[in-house]
Amino acid sequence: MMVSFSIGRSSRTVRKMFVPISPDIWNMGRFATVDDETIRKGECTDIYFVRTEEVLRAAGKNPQAALEVTTGELSHGWGIFCGLDDVLSLIEGHPVHIDALPEGTVFYPGEPVLRIEGTYTDFARYETAILGFLCHASGIATAAAHIKMLAGDKAVYSFGSRRQHPSLAQMVERAAWIGGVDGVSNTCAPEGVPQVGTMPHSFVMCYNSVDEAFSAFDRFAPPDVPRIFLCDTWCDEKRESLAGARCGGTGIRLDTPRSRRGNMRTILEEVRWKLDSAGYPEVRIVLSGGLKSEDIILYRDIVDAFGVGGAIANAAVIDFAMDIVSIDDRRCAKRGKKSGRKQVWQMSDMTHIVLPEGDLEPSGSTPLLEQYIRDGVVLKRSILSDARKRVSTFIKRTDASTPNRYPQ
């Protein structure tokens, strides 16, 4: 295929250059992304898996293999399992089995969160995508759960989708919602997840004054949109917060740049004092702007809600690895890993025990790894509300100051 590009023009001539374009270019996304079908076909993978397939097939070798996904370290001592739904969509129709923890389940270092079994070359090249789905989503869900745990009864909103490639927005917001946030900002969030956010600084700057901006928003925004006004655009936070309250604001949001914050605690106390003394004790304070875990701890007693961006969306991935634990029903593992299929048992006190599959189950325990795919048939899907409820239950029973309260 030849594509024509005009590269120069004069009054008498038009020069053109003809550039050969590979047909494969049309399979790639416009925005430097990989399309769903390429991932689905296993063509987005590490090259050594392709070479592994080639050599195994040439050698006439293709064993039955079982591989388990585990991690050895977790920054909080625990993690939230997420990303399974994408794995099921990826593997559906391939002649393999998958057992996994339900999404939203807490896990600890060394515990298998997913097992895949089948003829090795039927799924070898999918390891890259499987780990990518699980590592990224689990990292975001874990960060969201930790921040929500620190915030206690104060609301936490996910404001960080702009910190990630836009093609990932739905995954980011889905994982954050499973992790426990109270709302998300991106319009591509999964159906049923509440979208939050009222105005940026640019909206306020389209008007001559904050009073004019707030009045316009109150007049024309749909009635179901909260009147939470951004109060740090032009001048002192106290002054703009009071203007917001007078315009009918139910809340004010501070997003003060780091270069202007000085003592943020003092600013928050002054704003709260000013609102209370002016007769607006019911007006809530929402804080955003580069917040980290330590900020949640510092301000949770005076702030009513937190808008958290990069600390959730840019969370470190969970460093999962996928390793063989059985070849042709023979227990085996590489150095540093434990051989054989396993089951994770949750005890009545919420601690976990990992035992070889088939061992006698501990008294009063519940098996956590469940069947999700058999011979390529998806037996059940992840339910978003159930995943979120699992995390909520964990948060309520866990003290954030002792994050490894329920170690393996």
C-alpha positions in Angstrom: 0.0 0.0 0.0 1.3 3.5 -0.9 0.2 6.7 1.0 0.8 10.1 -0.5 2.0 13.0 1.7 2.4 16.6 0.4 5.6 18.0 1.8 6.1 21.2 -0.1 4.2 23.7 -2.2 5.1 26.6 -4.5 3.2 28.6 -7.1 4.3 26.2 -9.8 4.9 22.8 -8.3 3.6 20.4 -5.7 6.2 17.8 -4.6 5.0 14.5 -3.2 6.7 11.6 -1.4 5.3 8.1 -1.4 5.9 6.0 1.7 5.2 2.3 1.9 2.9 1.4 4.8 2.7 -2.0 6.3 -0.8 -3.5 6.5 0.0 -4.2 10.1 -0.2 -0.5 11.0 -4.0 -0.6 10.8 -4.1 -3.2 13.6 -2.5 -0.8 16.1 -4.4 1.8 18.0 -4.3 5.4 16.9 -3.0 6.5 20.3 0.0 4.1 20.6 -2.2 1.5 22.2 -2.6 -2.2 21.5 -6.1 -3.2 20.3 -8.2 -5.8 22.1 -7.9 -8.4 19.4 -4.1 -8.3 19.3 -4.1 -9.0 23.1 -6.8 -11.7 22.7 -4.7 -13.5 20.1 -1.6 -13.5 22.3 0.3 -11.2 20.0 1.1 -8.8 22.8 3.7 -10.9 24.7 7.3 -11.1 25.6 9.3 -12.4 22.6 10.8 -15.3 24.6 7.4 -17.0 24.9 7.2 -17.0 21.1 10.6 -18.5 20.8 9.8 -21.0 23.5 6.7 -22.2 21.5 8.8 -22.5 18.3 11.5 -24.6 20.0 9.1 -26.8 21.9 7.1 -27.6 18.8 10.2 -28.3 16.7 11.4 -30.7 19.4 8.0 -32.4 19.6 7.7 -31.5 23.3 4.5 -30.0 24.9 3.9 -31.0 28.5 0.8 -30.6 30.7 1.7 -27.8 33.1 0.2 -26.1 36.1 1.4 -22.6 36.9 0.6 -20.5 39.9 0.7 -16.7 40.4 2.3 -15.4 43.6 4.2 -12.5 45.0 6.9 -12.5 47.7 6.6 -9.0 49.0 3.8 -6.6 49.8 4.3 -3.1 51.0 1.4 -3.2 53.5 1.9 -6.8 54.3 -1.3 -7.6 52.4 -2.8 -7.0 49.0 -6.2 -6.9 47.3 -6.6 -9.3 44.3 -8.0 -7.5 41.2 -7.9 -7.9 37.5 -9.4 -11.4 37.3 -12.3 -10.4 35.1 -9.9 -9.4 32.3 -8.0 -12.6 32.6 -11.3 -14.6 32.2 -12.1 -12.6 29.0 -8.6 -13.3 27.7 -8.5 -17.0 28.4 -12.1 -17.9 27.6 -12.3 -20.4 24.7 -8.8 -21.8 25.3 -8.5 -25.4 26.4 -7.2 -24.7 29.9 -8.4 -24.6 33.6 -8.2 -21.5 35.8 -8.7 -21.5 39.6 -8.4 -18.1 41.4 -9.3 -16.0 44.4 -12.5 -14.1 43.9 -11.7 -10.4 43.1 -11.6 -8.2 46.2 -10.0 -11.0 48.3 -7.2 -10.1 50.6 -4.0 -12.1 50.1 -0.6 -12.3 51.7 3.0 -12.9 50.5 3.6 -16.4 49.1 -0.1 -17.3 48.6 -1.2 -18.4 45.1 -3.9 -16.0 43.8 -4.5 -17.8 40.5 -3.6 -21.1 38.9 -3.7 -22.0 35.2 -3.4 -25.5 33.9 -3.3 -27.1 30.4 -1.0 -28.0 27.6 1.8 -25.5 28.0 1.9 -24.1 24.5 -1.9 -23.5 24.6 -1.3 -20.7 27.1 2.4 -19.9 27.5 2.3 -16.7 25.5 -0.5 -15.3 27.6 1.6 -15.1 30.7 2.6 -11.5 29.8 -1.0 -10.3 29.5 -2.2 -12.2 32.6 0.4 -10.8 34.8 -0.1 -7.3 33.4 -3.9 -7.4 34.1 -3.3 -8.7 37.7 -0.2 -6.7 38.7 -1.7 -3.3 37.6 -5.3 -3.6 38.8 -4.2 -5.3 42.1 -1.8 -2.5 42.8 -4.5 0.2 42.4 -7.1 -1.7 44.4 -4.6 -2.3 47.2 -3.6 1.4 47.3 -7.2 2.5 47.3 -8.0 0.1 50.2 -5.1 1.3 52.2 -6.0 5.0 51.8 -9.7 4.3 52.6 -8.6 2.4 55.7 -6.5 5.5 56.8 -9.4 7.9 56.0 -11.8 6.0 58.3 -15.3 7.4 57.9 -14.2 10.2 55.7 -15.0 9.9 52.0 -12.2 9.2 49.4 -12.6 9.9 45.7 -10.5 8.7 42.9 -9.2 11.7 41.0 -6.2 10.1 39.3 -7.3 8.8 35.9 -5.5 11.7 34.3 -2.3 10.3 35.7 -2.6 7.2 33.5 -3.0 6.5 29.8 -6.7 7.3 28.9 -7.2 3.9 27.4 -6.7 2.5 31.0 -9.4 4.8 32.6 -12.0 2.1 33.0 -9.5 -0.3 34.6 -8.2 2.4 36.9 -11.6 3.4 38.2 -12.9 -0.2 38.4 -9.9 -1.2 40.6 -10.2 1.9 42.7 -13.9 1.3 43.2 -13.2 -2.3 44.3 -10.6 -1.0 46.6 -13.2 1.1 48.4 -13.3 4.6 47.1 -16.6 6.4 47.4 -16.7 7.8 43.9 -14.5 8.3 40.8 -14.0 11.2 38.4 -13.7 9.6 35.0 -16.7 9.4 32.7 -15.6 5.9 31.4 -16.0 4.3 34.8 -17.9 1.0 34.8 -21.7 1.4 34.9 -23.1 1.9 38.4 -19.9 3.5 39.8 -20.8 7.1 41.0 -18.9 9.9 39.2 -17.8 12.8 41.3 -16.3 16.2 40.6 -17.8 19.7 40.0 -15.3 22.3 38.6 -11.7 22.9 37.6 -9.7 26.1 38.1 -10.2 26.9 34.4 -14.0 27.1 35.0 -13.5 29.7 37.7 -11.1 31.6 35.5 -13.7 32.0 32.8 -15.4 34.5 35.0 -14.4 37.9 36.4 -14.8 36.8 40.0 -15.3 33.7 42.1 -18.7 35.0 43.2 -19.8 35.2 39.5 -18.4 31.7 38.8 -20.0 30.1 41.8 -23.4 31.8 41.1 -23.4 30.6 37.5 -22.6 27.1 38.5 -25.3 27.1 41.1 -27.8 28.5 38.6 -27.1 26.3 35.6 -25.6 23.0 36.9 -28.1 20.1 37.1 -29.8 20.1 40.6 -28.4 16.6 41.4 -24.8 17.9 41.1 -23.4 18.8 44.5 -22.6 22.4 45.0 -18.9 22.0 46.0 -16.9 25.0 44.9 -13.2 25.2 44.2 -11.9 27.9 46.6 -8.2 28.6 45.9 -8.1 30.1 42.4 -7.4 33.8 42.8 -6.9 34.7 46.4 -7.1 33.6 50.1 -8.8 30.3 50.7 -10.8 31.7 53.6 -12.2 34.5 51.4 -13.1 32.2 48.5 -14.6 29.6 50.9 -16.9 32.1 52.4 -17.9 33.2 48.9 -18.7 29.6 48.1 -20.8 29.2 51.2 -22.7 32.4 50.5 -23.5 31.1 47.0 -25.2 28.0 48.5 -22.2 25.7 48.5 -22.7 22.4 50.5 -18.9 22.0 50.4 -15.7 23.7 49.4 -12.7 22.1 47.8 -9.1 23.2 48.4 -6.5 22.2 45.8 -3.9 24.7 46.8 -0.6 24.3 44.9 2.4 23.0 47.0 4.3 26.2 46.3 1.5 28.2 48.0 0.5 25.9 50.9 2.9 26.9 53.6 1.3 25.2 56.6 -1.7 23.4 55.1 -2.9 22.4 58.6 -3.2 26.1 59.5 -4.9 26.9 56.3 -7.5 24.2 56.9 -8.1 25.3 60.5 -8.5 28.9 59.4 -11.0 27.9 56.7 -13.0 25.8 59.2 -13.0 28.6 61.8 -14.1 31.1 59.2 -17.0 29.0 57.9 -18.2 28.1 61.4 -18.0 31.7 62.8 -19.9 33.0 59.7 -22.7 30.6 60.3 -21.8 27.8 57.9 -20.8 24.8 60.1 -22.5 22.4 57.8 -20.3 23.3 54.8 -17.9 20.4 54.2 -14.2 20.7 53.4 -12.9 18.5 50.5 -9.1 18.4 50.1 -7.2 17.4 46.9 -4.0 18.0 45.2 -1.2 15.5 45.2 -2.3 13.8 48.4 -0.4 10.9 49.8 -1.1 8.5 52.7 0.6 10.8 55.2 -1.7 13.6 54.2 -4.7 11.5 55.0 -3.3 10.9 58.5 -2.5 14.5 59.0 -5.8 16.0 58.0 -8.5 13.3 58.5 -9.7 14.9 61.7 -10.6 18.2 60.0 -11.3 17.3 56.4 -14.6 15.7 55.4 -13.5 14.1 52.1 -10.3 13.6 50.1 -9.8 13.7 46.3 -6.8 11.4 45.7 -5.0 11.2 42.4 -1.6 9.7 41.8 -1.4 7.9 45.1 -4.1 5.6 43.8 -3.9 5.7 40.0 0.0 5.6 40.0 0.2 3.0 42.7 3.1 0.6 42.5 2.1 -2.6 40.8 1.9 -5.9 42.7 5.0 -7.8 41.6 3.3 -11.0 40.7 5.2 -13.9 39.1 3.8 -16.9 37.3 5.7 -20.2 38.0 5.4 -23.8 37.1 4.4 -26.0 40.1 3.6 -29.2 38.2 4.7 -30.8 34.9 2.8 -33.8 33.6 1.3 -34.2 37.1 4.8 -34.3 38.6 5.3 -31.8 41.4 8.2 -29.5 40.6 9.3 -25.8 41.0 12.2 -23.7 40.3 14.5 -22.5 43.1 12.8 -20.2 45.5 9.3 -21.6 44.8 7.1 -24.3 46.4 6.1 -27.2 44.2 2.7 -28.7 43.7 -0.9 -27.3 43.4 -2.0 -25.5 46.5 -5.1 -24.3 48.2 -5.5 -21.2 50.5 -7.6 -21.8 53.5 -9.1 -19.0 55.5 -9.5 -19.7 59.2 -12.3 -18.5 61.5 -9.9 -15.8 62.9 -9.3 -14.6 59.3 -5.7 -15.9 59.1 -4.7 -17.9 56.1 -3.0 -21.3 55.7 -1.6 -22.6 52.4 -1.6 -26.4 52.0 -0.9 -28.8 49.2 -4.1 -29.4 47.2 -5.8 -32.6 48.4 -4.5 -32.3 52.0 -7.1 -32.6 54.7 -8.8 -29.2 55.2 -8.2 -27.4 58.5 -11.1 -27.5 60.9 -13.5 -24.5 60.5 -11.7 -23.2 57.4 -13.0 -22.0 54.1 -11.2 -22.6 50.7 -10.4 -19.4 48.9 -9.3 -20.6 45.4 -12.3 -21.3 43.3 -12.9 -22.7 39.9 -13.5 -20.1 37.2 -12.6 -21.8 33.9 -12.8 -25.4 32.9 -11.7 -26.5 29.4 -12.1 -22.9 28.2 -15.6 -22.5 29.5 -16.1 -19.6 32.0 -18.1 -21.0 34.9 -18.7 -17.6 36.6 -17.8 -14.0 36.2 -16.6 -11.5 38.7 -19.4 -9.4 40.3 -18.2 -5.8 41.0 -20.4 -5.3 44.0 -19.3 -8.6 45.6 -15.6 -7.7 45.1 -16.1 -4.3 46.7 -18.0 -5.8 49.6 -15.1 -8.2 50.3 -12.7 -5.2 50.6 -15.1 -3.3 52.7 -15.4 -6.2 55.2 -11.6 -6.4 55.3 -11.2 -2.7 55.9 -13.7 -2.6 58.7 -12.0 -5.4 60.7 -8.4 -4.2 60.1 -6.5 -1.6 62.1 -4.5 0.5 59.6 -1.7 1.1 62.2 -1.1 -2.7 62.2 -1.4 -3.5 58.5 -0.2 -7.1 58.8 -2.7 -8.0 61.5 -3.8 -11.1 59.6 -0.5 -12.6 58.4 -0.3 -16.0 56.8 
